Amino acid sequence: MNRQAAEELLWREAAEIDYLENAKASLSWDMRVNLPPAAGEYRGEMIGFLAGQIYERKTSEKMNEILCCLEEEAAEGNSAVLSAMIMKFRREYRYLREVPPELNRECAAHILKTEVMWRRAKAENDFPLIIPWMKREFDLLKETAAAHGYKDDPMTALMSAGDPGITREKADLLFEELKAFLLPFLDRLRGATVPVAKMDLVGPFSKNSQKEFCAKILGTIGYDFSRGRIDEGAHPYTTANDRSDIRLVTRYPEQNFLSGLISCLHEGGHAMHWQNTMPALSGTTLEKVPYDALCESQSRFIENMIGRSYEFWEYCLPAARRYFPQLEGTAPGEIFRTLSALNFTADRLDSDEITYNLHIMIRYEIEKLLFDGAVSFEDLPAIWSDKYAEYLGVCPENDAKGVLSDMHWYSGYAGYFQSYVMGNLYDGHFYDAMRKEIPDMYEQIRRGNFENVTGWLKEHIQKYGGMYEPAELLKMADGEELSAGHYIGYLREKYGKLYGLAG
């Protein structure tokens, strides 16, 4: 095989693998939005079949021959895209070859079936219903980790699959650095003399009005509805087929339109990340961003740095009043304080920016206990309640609002929660770098001009898709390595001012 033939074959293989991955993603999206309750078993088998087909294409001898040819005859004239494709497919070839194909298929099929069962368990507030499914899922994840050489450390195997280079020890250090600031800072905020009152939201806020309002705001910020859509589901979620086909799933609580909007802003951040990848990445599989913490950084930047800012509500509130007449007479500061004030709640999705990190730490600590075999699955509701009492001083009303509240453990995303906190840490870096280049960032937001702010994210992060690993992108953006310092500075500045703290 000569080099030209190898290049042509790699492009063809990439395009066809991309079709298979997009078909799998579409079936998963349909499962979360439209699937009849009794169809989970069959849909799981379909997903398992497609996962097997993708596995075979990525680990075939044909793929190995193509990559060997391109690696042996490395061309100085390679485009950055082609070089990234070669590296990506070689990394996946090695990674997937370590996992037996039967395990790969069973894992994909069982995870989808477990998620379908979780939807029922949550709706019926029946945690025991999901336990056998969850046990099997975690066993399969442990088997997968062991296949990769991490029999004694499955957490690192799961985390590093989505965040290259991260280990359990490194994540622990980042969490400890942040926690060392958060806990005493929260004590200072609790003792502050400046009251930060939350407004009483007077519902109901109709779902139709929320849908129209959220669509308007997302469109203004930069979500392209010609290449994306919004649907309602049991849990907020976004998936990408191609940059031309993005599916955003959210929720619209009728008593709290702010919760619905914040959810849309978060998922919109994910969606815009994928929409803003370079057109040249379509059909290469590089348009799928495989880095968990980096993806969460883009969603949480839109949600927090933009959507929870005072200036955003100076711009946004007049539109909100048109959709929700009960907001007449409400001031931007009231919305800002309602979204920013400390909210010691058992609901992660309704928490404030600071305590959100504690919600993630709780889940991360429980995951470690599960994978270490230190606790049983049957004990999870009690452990969950104990952790919430310790960290936040609250307990969930029931399992549906507690251990069943998130889809992650029931849809294959064990070893994922730390990426939310790491995403916040990335945002601290991006925020400081952006403020240097756009010092009037918030004045632009006040005027409803989001082009430069979202454009900065597109230019420095989003356009590259999966071409570069997060550590490399961060170096390109601000020349540093990931740490908690920038994010701590952001929280100290915002909340110190809000609560009247000096220094």
DRENNUSE-570433 format. One record per residue (C-alpha): residue in three letters; y, z, x. Coordinates in nm, 3 decimals. Each point is the difference from the previous one (the first is absolute). Layout:
R  rest        y        z        x
R   ALA        Y        Z        X
...
This chain:
R  rest        y        z        x
R   MET    0.000    0.000    0.000
R   ASN    0.337   -0.099    0.146
R   ARG    0.320    0.195   -0.046
R   GLN    0.155   -0.231   -0.258
R   ALA   -0.311    0.015   -0.217
R   ALA   -0.011    0.380    0.033
R   GLU    0.362    0.032   -0.109
R   GLU   -0.057   -0.222   -0.302
R   LEU   -0.311    0.196   -0.096
R   LEU    0.177    0.335    0.034
R   TRP    0.280   -0.111   -0.232
R   ARG   -0.257   -0.126   -0.252
R   GLU   -0.211    0.317    0.021
R   ALA    0.312    0.217   -0.037
R   ALA    0.112   -0.189   -0.311
R   GLU   -0.341    0.030   -0.165
R   ILE   -0.034    0.370    0.088
R   ASP    0.348    0.045   -0.145
R   TYR   -0.118   -0.158   -0.328
R   LEU   -0.294    0.240   -0.015
R   GLU    0.218    0.303    0.076
R   ASN    0.251   -0.107   -0.264
R   ALA   -0.276   -0.045   -0.259
R   LYS   -0.125    0.351    0.081
R   ALA    0.354    0.140   -0.027
R   SER    0.056   -0.176   -0.334
R   LEU   -0.320    0.146   -0.143
R   SER    0.104    0.347    0.121
R   TRP    0.345   -0.039   -0.158
R   ASP   -0.158   -0.120   -0.326
R   MET   -0.229    0.303    0.007
R   ARG    0.302    0.232    0.018
R   VAL    0.191   -0.177   -0.277
R   ASN   -0.236   -0.178   -0.240
R   LEU   -0.364    0.096    0.054
R   PRO   -0.197    0.112   -0.310
R   PRO   -0.147    0.350    0.048
R   ALA   -0.362   -0.120    0.007
R   ALA    0.058   -0.276    0.257
R   GLY    0.027    0.218    0.311
R   GLU   -0.362   -0.040    0.113
R   TYR    0.008   -0.381   -0.011
R   ARG    0.347   -0.020    0.156
R   GLY   -0.119    0.223    0.281
R   GLU   -0.285   -0.239    0.072
R   MET    0.245   -0.292    0.007
R   ILE    0.225    0.183    0.245
R   GLY   -0.301    0.088    0.213
R   PHE   -0.111   -0.364    0.006
R   LEU    0.343   -0.122    0.110
R   ALA    0.021    0.274    0.264
R   GLY   -0.335   -0.127    0.131
R   GLN    0.126   -0.358    0.013
R   ILE    0.312    0.106    0.192
R   TYR   -0.213    0.207    0.236
R   GLU   -0.230   -0.294    0.071
R   ARG    0.288   -0.238    0.071
R   LYS    0.176    0.244    0.234
R   THR   -0.317    0.093    0.191
R   SER   -0.175   -0.339    0.013
R   GLU   -0.117   -0.162    0.320
R   LYS    0.231   -0.287   -0.088
R   MET    0.299    0.234    0.008
R   ASN   -0.114    0.142    0.333
R   GLU   -0.032   -0.349    0.150
R   ILE    0.348   -0.094   -0.120
R   LEU    0.153    0.315    0.146
R   CYS   -0.191   -0.029    0.329
R   CYS    0.129   -0.354    0.047
R   LEU    0.359    0.099   -0.073
R   GLU   -0.020    0.308    0.221
R   GLU   -0.161   -0.185    0.292
R   GLU    0.252   -0.281   -0.009
R   ALA    0.309    0.207   -0.077
R   ALA    0.295   -0.233   -0.036
R   GLU    0.346    0.100    0.117
R   GLY    0.139   -0.206   -0.286
R   ASN   -0.167    0.210   -0.268
R   SER    0.233    0.089   -0.284
R   ALA    0.052    0.370   -0.067
R   VAL   -0.178   -0.050   -0.332
R   LEU   -0.308   -0.159    0.156
R   SER   -0.017    0.268    0.269
R   ALA    0.019    0.271   -0.266
R   MET   -0.274   -0.172   -0.202
R   ILE   -0.233   -0.014    0.301
R   MET    0.056    0.369    0.073
R   LYS   -0.040    0.102   -0.364
R   PHE   -0.321   -0.190   -0.062
R   ARG   -0.153    0.120    0.327
R   ARG    0.088    0.361   -0.088
R   GLU   -0.152   -0.041   -0.346
R   TYR   -0.308   -0.175    0.139
R   ARG   -0.073    0.293    0.230
R   TYR    0.087    0.262   -0.259
R   LEU   -0.203   -0.147   -0.285
R   ARG   -0.301   -0.088    0.216
R   GLU   -0.045    0.371    0.058
R   VAL   -0.067    0.053   -0.373
R   PRO   -0.328   -0.119   -0.155
R   PRO    0.073   -0.265   -0.267
R   GLU   -0.193    0.195   -0.265
R   LEU    0.219    0.307    0.063
R   ASN    0.316   -0.212   -0.019
R   ARG   -0.101   -0.148   -0.338
R   GLU   -0.118    0.329   -0.147
R   CYS    0.315    0.178    0.108
R   ALA    0.229   -0.263   -0.158
R   ALA   -0.198   -0.003   -0.326
R   HIS   -0.035    0.377   -0.030
R   ILE    0.367    0.066    0.069
R   LEU    0.107   -0.220   -0.290
R   LYS   -0.253    0.159   -0.234
R   THR    0.121    0.345    0.106
R   GLU    0.360   -0.094   -0.076
R   VAL   -0.098   -0.116   -0.349
R   MET   -0.180    0.332   -0.054
R   TRP    0.306    0.189    0.132
R   ARG    0.214   -0.159   -0.270
R   ARG   -0.236    0.142   -0.261
R   ALA   -0.025    0.341    0.170
R   LYS    0.378    0.030    0.018
R   ALA    0.050   -0.109   -0.361
R   GLU   -0.259    0.257   -0.113
R   ASN    0.105    0.271    0.248
R   ASP   -0.361    0.013    0.118
R   PHE   -0.028    0.049    0.376
R   PRO   -0.379    0.067   -0.002
R   LEU   -0.044   -0.355   -0.134
R   ILE    0.129   -0.152    0.323
R   ILE   -0.172    0.232    0.249
R   PRO   -0.323   -0.200    0.056
R   TRP    0.198   -0.323    0.036
R   MET    0.243    0.162    0.241
R   LYS   -0.282    0.151    0.208
R   ARG   -0.166   -0.337    0.042
R   GLU    0.329   -0.164    0.091
R   PHE    0.070    0.255    0.273
R   ASP   -0.356   -0.038    0.129
R   LEU    0.053   -0.375    0.027
R   LEU    0.331    0.051    0.180
R   LYS   -0.169    0.239    0.243
R   GLU   -0.275   -0.257    0.063
R   THR    0.266   -0.262    0.066
R   ALA    0.182    0.232    0.242
R   ALA   -0.326    0.075    0.179
R   ALA   -0.066   -0.374    0.036
R   HIS    0.333   -0.023    0.182
R   GLY   -0.100    0.282    0.236
R   TYR    0.175    0.284   -0.181
R   LYS   -0.294    0.196   -0.138
R   ASP    0.168    0.331    0.087
R   ASP    0.354   -0.108   -0.086
R   PRO    0.006   -0.217   -0.314
R   MET    0.365    0.082   -0.067
R   THR    0.113   -0.174    0.318
R   ALA   -0.215   -0.301   -0.085
R   LEU    0.154   -0.029   -0.347
R   MET    0.358    0.065    0.113
R   SER   -0.007   -0.233    0.300
R   ALA   -0.134   -0.287   -0.213
R   GLY    0.338   -0.010   -0.174
R   ASP    0.217    0.139    0.280
R   PRO   -0.120   -0.120    0.342
R   GLY    0.013    0.271    0.264
R   ILE    0.034    0.291   -0.237
R   THR   -0.252    0.280    0.034
R   ARG   -0.052    0.321   -0.190
R   GLU    0.151    0.190    0.296
R   LYS    0.312   -0.222    0.012
R   ALA    0.049    0.028   -0.376
R   ASP   -0.037    0.379    0.025
R   LEU    0.272    0.012    0.267
R   LEU    0.241   -0.209   -0.208
R   PHE   -0.068    0.217   -0.304
R   GLU    0.052    0.321    0.198
R   GLU    0.331   -0.130    0.139
R   LEU    0.122   -0.079   -0.349
R   LYS   -0.139    0.319   -0.154
R   ALA    0.173    0.212    0.266
R   PHE    0.329   -0.135   -0.137
R   LEU   -0.084   -0.021   -0.370
R   LEU   -0.116    0.352   -0.080
R   PRO    0.297    0.191    0.147
R   PHE    0.242   -0.266   -0.125
R   LEU   -0.138    0.039   -0.352
R   ASP    0.055    0.375    0.026
R   ARG    0.364   -0.064    0.096
R   LEU    0.044   -0.239   -0.291
R   ARG   -0.147    0.252   -0.242
R   GLY    0.250    0.257    0.121
R   ALA    0.300   -0.235   -0.014
R   THR    0.295    0.113   -0.212
R   VAL    0.090   -0.350   -0.120
R   PRO   -0.183   -0.062   -0.331
R   VAL   -0.168   -0.338   -0.033
R   ALA   -0.066   -0.031   -0.371
R   LYS   -0.233   -0.260   -0.147
R   MET    0.109   -0.163   -0.323
R   ASP   -0.213    0.019   -0.313
R   LEU   -0.129   -0.347   -0.078
R   VAL    0.008   -0.054   -0.376
R   GLY   -0.280   -0.240   -0.092
R   PRO   -0.168   -0.192   -0.121
R   PHE    0.082   -0.295    0.224
R   SER   -0.183   -0.292   -0.155
R   LYS   -0.247   -0.187    0.218
R   ASN    0.157   -0.335   -0.087
R   SER    0.343    0.121    0.111
R   GLN   -0.148    0.140    0.320
R   LYS   -0.180   -0.326    0.073
R   GLU    0.320   -0.201   -0.044
R   PHE    0.209    0.245    0.202
R   CYS   -0.249    0.024    0.287
R   ALA   -0.037   -0.378    0.012
R   LYS    0.378   -0.041    0.016
R   ILE    0.038    0.251    0.285
R   LEU   -0.291   -0.139    0.200
R   GLY    0.135   -0.352   -0.042
R   THR    0.342    0.113    0.124
R   ILE   -0.149    0.169    0.306
R   GLY   -0.196   -0.311    0.093
R   TYR   -0.337   -0.017   -0.179
R   ASP   -0.066   -0.367   -0.079
R   PHE   -0.151   -0.026   -0.349
R   SER   -0.089   -0.364    0.053
R   ARG   -0.253    0.129    0.255
R   GLY   -0.087    0.336   -0.154
R   ARG   -0.053    0.194   -0.320
R   ILE   -0.005    0.358   -0.132
R   ASP   -0.276    0.150   -0.213
R   GLU   -0.091    0.346   -0.125
R   GLY   -0.309    0.187    0.116
R   ALA   -0.157    0.342    0.048
R   HIS    0.149    0.041    0.348
R   PRO    0.284   -0.178    0.183
R   TYR   -0.138   -0.268    0.226
R   THR    0.096   -0.330    0.164
R   THR   -0.220   -0.280    0.125
R   ALA    0.077   -0.328    0.171
R   ASN   -0.194   -0.320   -0.032
R   ASP    0.238   -0.227    0.184
R   ARG    0.373    0.055    0.058
R   SER    0.038   -0.217   -0.311
R   ASP   -0.213    0.228   -0.221
R   ILE    0.078    0.372    0.010
R   ARG   -0.130    0.239   -0.270
R   LEU    0.184    0.329   -0.059
R   VAL   -0.154    0.266   -0.227
R   THR    0.207    0.299   -0.113
R   ARG    0.043    0.257   -0.276
R   TYR    0.280    0.074   -0.249
R   PRO    0.001    0.370   -0.107
R   GLU    0.188    0.004   -0.329
R   GLN    0.157    0.340    0.067
R   ASN    0.125   -0.081    0.350
R   PHE    0.139   -0.344    0.077
R   LEU    0.086    0.115    0.353
R   SER   -0.367    0.045    0.082
R   GLY   -0.071   -0.353   -0.121
R   LEU    0.286   -0.147    0.202
R   ILE   -0.091    0.186    0.318
R   SER   -0.357   -0.124   -0.038
R   CYS    0.127   -0.357   -0.040
R   LEU    0.227    0.033    0.303
R   HIS   -0.289    0.128    0.210
R   GLU   -0.237   -0.275   -0.106
R   GLY    0.284   -0.252    0.021
R   GLY    0.039    0.095    0.366
R   HIS   -0.365   -0.091    0.057
R   ALA    0.042   -0.322   -0.196
R   MET    0.311   -0.112    0.188
R   HIS   -0.174    0.073    0.330
R   TRP   -0.262   -0.261   -0.083
R   GLN    0.239   -0.245   -0.166
R   ASN    0.217    0.005    0.312
R   THR   -0.269   -0.103    0.247
R   MET    0.066   -0.330    0.173
R   PRO   -0.121   -0.308   -0.195
R   ALA   -0.187   -0.104    0.315
R   LEU   -0.239    0.293   -0.053
R   SER   -0.135   -0.126   -0.334
R   GLY   -0.367   -0.088    0.027
R   THR   -0.042    0.172    0.337
R   THR   -0.094    0.345   -0.145
R   LEU    0.291    0.136    0.208
R   GLU    0.217    0.016   -0.313
R   LYS   -0.216    0.299   -0.103
R   VAL    0.157    0.299    0.177
R   PRO   -0.296    0.221    0.101
R   TYR    0.199    0.295    0.134
R   ASP    0.010    0.289   -0.245
R   ALA    0.287    0.212    0.135
R   LEU    0.219   -0.303    0.064
R   CYS   -0.059   -0.119   -0.358
R   GLU    0.088    0.344   -0.135
R   SER    0.316    0.005    0.211
R   GLN    0.128   -0.311   -0.178
R   SER   -0.072    0.135   -0.347
R   ARG    0.142    0.344    0.073
R   PHE    0.315   -0.142    0.158
R   ILE    0.082   -0.182   -0.323
R   GLU   -0.098    0.305   -0.207
R   ASN    0.176    0.269    0.204
R   MET    0.268   -0.131    0.235
R   ILE    0.125   -0.235   -0.273
R   GLY   -0.124    0.114   -0.342
R   ARG    0.073    0.371    0.044
R   SER    0.345   -0.049    0.152
R   TYR    0.324    0.095   -0.178
R   GLU    0.147   -0.347    0.062
R   PHE   -0.296   -0.172   -0.162
R   TRP    0.067    0.192   -0.322
R   GLU    0.371   -0.081    0.011
R   TYR   -0.111   -0.362   -0.017
R   CYS   -0.304    0.041   -0.225
R   LEU    0.113    0.245   -0.269
R   PRO    0.218   -0.240   -0.205
R   ALA   -0.305   -0.224   -0.047
R   ALA   -0.219    0.299   -0.083
R   ARG    0.239    0.103   -0.279
R   ARG   -0.042   -0.339   -0.165
R   TYR   -0.374    0.052   -0.023
R   PHE    0.006    0.374   -0.072
R   PRO    0.298    0.096   -0.220
R   GLN   -0.076    0.372    0.041
R   LEU    0.134   -0.031    0.357
R   GLU    0.353   -0.062   -0.129
R   GLY    0.224    0.258    0.165
R   THR   -0.247    0.061    0.284
R   ALA    0.153   -0.016    0.348
R   PRO   -0.163   -0.156    0.309
R   GLY   -0.004    0.339    0.168
R   GLU   -0.216    0.145   -0.276
R   ILE   -0.267   -0.264    0.052
R   PHE    0.026    0.035    0.378
R   ARG   -0.046    0.378   -0.016
R   THR   -0.286   -0.033   -0.250
R   LEU   -0.186   -0.231    0.237
R   SER    0.089    0.192    0.317
R   ALA   -0.021    0.368   -0.099
R   LEU   -0.306    0.192    0.111
R   ASN   -0.272   -0.040   -0.261
R   PHE   -0.298    0.228    0.046
R   THR   -0.238   -0.192   -0.221
R   ALA   -0.373   -0.065    0.000
R   ASP    0.069   -0.372   -0.058
R   ARG    0.035   -0.189    0.328
R   LEU    0.164   -0.297   -0.168
R   ASP    0.278    0.217   -0.146
R   SER    0.076    0.195    0.318
R   ASP    0.316   -0.014    0.209
R   GLU    0.020   -0.151    0.349
R   ILE   -0.063    0.325    0.188
R   THR   -0.279    0.161   -0.200
R   TYR   -0.174   -0.338   -0.027
R   ASN   -0.113    0.053    0.357
R   LEU   -0.170    0.325   -0.102
R   HIS   -0.195   -0.183   -0.272
R   ILE   -0.132   -0.233    0.269
R   MET   -0.080    0.283    0.241
R   ILE   -0.208    0.168   -0.271
R   ARG   -0.207   -0.315   -0.052
R   TYR   -0.035   -0.061    0.372
R   GLU   -0.123    0.354    0.062
R   ILE   -0.252   -0.024   -0.285
R   GLU   -0.128   -0.333    0.133
R   LYS   -0.066    0.157    0.338
R   LEU   -0.194    0.280   -0.167
R   LEU   -0.207   -0.252   -0.197
R   PHE   -0.090   -0.212    0.299
R   ASP   -0.074    0.308    0.209
R   GLY   -0.240    0.120   -0.269
R   ALA    0.196    0.324   -0.027
R   VAL    0.035   -0.022   -0.379
R   SER   -0.205   -0.146   -0.283
R   PHE    0.119   -0.261   -0.245
R   GLU   -0.063    0.245   -0.283
R   ASP    0.256    0.239    0.156
R   LEU    0.281   -0.256    0.016
R   PRO    0.188    0.106   -0.317
R   ALA    0.020    0.362    0.120
R   ILE    0.100   -0.100    0.355
R   TRP    0.261   -0.238   -0.138
R   SER    0.154    0.278   -0.210
R   ASP   -0.007    0.246    0.291
R   LYS    0.178   -0.247    0.230
R   TYR    0.266   -0.072   -0.262
R   ALA    0.060    0.370   -0.052
R   GLU    0.032    0.050    0.377
R   TYR    0.230   -0.293    0.077
R   LEU    0.198   -0.052   -0.319
R   GLY   -0.048    0.312   -0.210
R   VAL   -0.137   -0.197   -0.295
R   CYS   -0.339   -0.095   -0.143
R   PRO   -0.094   -0.311   -0.199
R   GLU   -0.060    0.046   -0.372
R   ASN   -0.343   -0.160    0.023
R   ASP   -0.215   -0.223    0.220
R   ALA    0.150   -0.320   -0.144
R   LYS    0.336    0.113    0.140
R   GLY   -0.157    0.144    0.310
R   VAL   -0.300   -0.121    0.195
R   LEU   -0.031   -0.310   -0.222
R   SER    0.368   -0.092    0.010
R   ASP   -0.026   -0.255    0.284
R   MET   -0.229   -0.302    0.014
R   HIS   -0.037    0.005    0.380
R   TRP   -0.319    0.204    0.047
R   TYR   -0.165   -0.195   -0.279
R   SER    0.094   -0.349    0.116
R   GLY   -0.092   -0.001    0.367
R   TYR    0.330    0.133    0.135
R   ALA   -0.132    0.316    0.163
R   GLY    0.175    0.038    0.333
R   TYR    0.314   -0.159   -0.143
R   PHE    0.228    0.284   -0.115
R   GLN    0.146    0.074    0.345
R   SER    0.148   -0.352   -0.005
R   TYR    0.260    0.114   -0.257
R   VAL    0.140    0.262    0.237
R   MET   -0.027   -0.237    0.295
R   GLY    0.186   -0.257   -0.211
R   ASN    0.279    0.255   -0.046
R   LEU    0.012    0.047    0.377
R   TYR    0.027   -0.376    0.056
R   ASP    0.283   -0.003   -0.255
R   GLY    0.191    0.258    0.203
R   HIS   -0.003   -0.245    0.291
R   PHE    0.089   -0.300   -0.217
R   TYR    0.277    0.192   -0.180
R   ASP    0.178    0.095    0.323
R   ALA   -0.040   -0.349    0.145
R   MET    0.131   -0.158   -0.320
R   ARG    0.301    0.233   -0.019
R   LYS    0.099   -0.106    0.351
R   GLU   -0.003   -0.367   -0.099
R   ILE    0.133    0.050   -0.355
R   PRO    0.231    0.303    0.016
R   ASP    0.129   -0.068   -0.353
R   MET   -0.355   -0.023   -0.138
R   TYR    0.067    0.239   -0.288
R   GLU    0.333   -0.157   -0.087
R   GLN   -0.184   -0.330   -0.040
R   ILE   -0.259    0.168   -0.222
R   ARG    0.280    0.151   -0.209
R   ARG    0.126   -0.354   -0.066
R   GLY   -0.347   -0.126   -0.091
R   ASN   -0.033   -0.202    0.320
R   PHE   -0.357    0.052    0.121
R   GLU   -0.032   -0.321    0.196
R   ASN    0.087    0.143    0.344
R   VAL   -0.206    0.316   -0.042
R   THR   -0.315   -0.169   -0.123
R   GLY    0.074   -0.286    0.238
R   TRP   -0.016    0.243    0.295
R   LEU   -0.347    0.110   -0.110
R   LYS   -0.107   -0.361   -0.044
R   GLU    0.131   -0.111    0.338
R   HIS   -0.132    0.293    0.205
R   ILE   -0.321    0.090   -0.182
R   GLN   -0.111   -0.198   -0.303
R   LYS    0.010   -0.363    0.112
R   TYR   -0.267    0.065    0.263
R   GLY   -0.270    0.101   -0.248
R   GLY   -0.305    0.103    0.201
R   MET    0.098   -0.177    0.322
R   TYR    0.091    0.314    0.193
R   GLU   -0.134    0.353   -0.009
R   PRO    0.239    0.271   -0.127
R   ALA    0.063    0.157    0.341
R   GLU    0.107   -0.340    0.132
R   LEU    0.226   -0.068   -0.298
R   LEU    0.163    0.341    0.041
R   LYS    0.066   -0.075    0.365
R   MET    0.156   -0.331   -0.103
R   ALA    0.216    0.172   -0.263
R   ASP    0.133    0.300    0.192
R   GLY   -0.182    0.018    0.335
R   GLU   -0.170    0.333   -0.073
R   GLU   -0.337    0.151   -0.078
R   LEU   -0.074    0.163   -0.334
R   SER    0.118    0.359   -0.033
R   ALA    0.128    0.229   -0.275
R   GLY    0.347    0.050    0.149
R   HIS    0.189   -0.280   -0.175
R   TYR   -0.145    0.087   -0.341
R   ILE    0.078    0.369    0.051
R   GLY    0.359   -0.097    0.081
R   TYR    0.022   -0.203   -0.322
R   LEU   -0.129    0.289   -0.213
R   ARG    0.220    0.256    0.174
R   GLU    0.312   -0.213   -0.054
R   LYS   -0.069   -0.088   -0.365
R   TYR   -0.128    0.336   -0.122
R   GLY    0.232    0.207    0.216
R   LYS    0.294   -0.175   -0.166
R   LEU   -0.155    0.021   -0.348
R   TYR   -0.068    0.375    0.028
R   GLY    0.310    0.089    0.200
R   LEU   -0.176    0.105    0.321
R   ALA    0.193    0.010    0.322
R   GLY   -0.166   -0.141    0.312
